[in-house]
């Protein structure tokens, strides 16, 4: 099941990234693991990868 608060946080950070005219790649890619989070190991792995991408993108 897609977690609504997680999707809301991704959308909020995407709106902030659009307003700040910064990279949106990590936020857009963050929607994918939220849709696949119901698969236990796949969801965990995708969240890990996207978290690393967002951290690299933010630096």
Secondary structure as the mmCIF struct_conf table of DSSP 4:
data_model
#
loop_
_struct_conf.conf_type_id
_struct_conf.id
_struct_conf.beg_label_comp_id
_struct_conf.beg_label_asym_id
_struct_conf.beg_label_seq_id
_struct_conf.end_label_comp_id
_struct_conf.end_label_asym_id
_struct_conf.end_label_seq_id
HELX_RH_AL_P HELX_RH_AL_P1 UNK A 4 UNK A 19
TURN_TY1_P TURN_TY1_P1 UNK A 20 UNK A 21
HELX_RH_AL_P HELX_RH_AL_P2 UNK A 25 UNK A 35
BEND BEND1 UNK A 36 UNK A 36
TURN_TY1_P TURN_TY1_P2 UNK A 37 UNK A 38
BEND BEND2 UNK A 39 UNK A 39
HELX_RH_AL_P HELX_RH_AL_P3 UNK A 40 UNK A 58
#
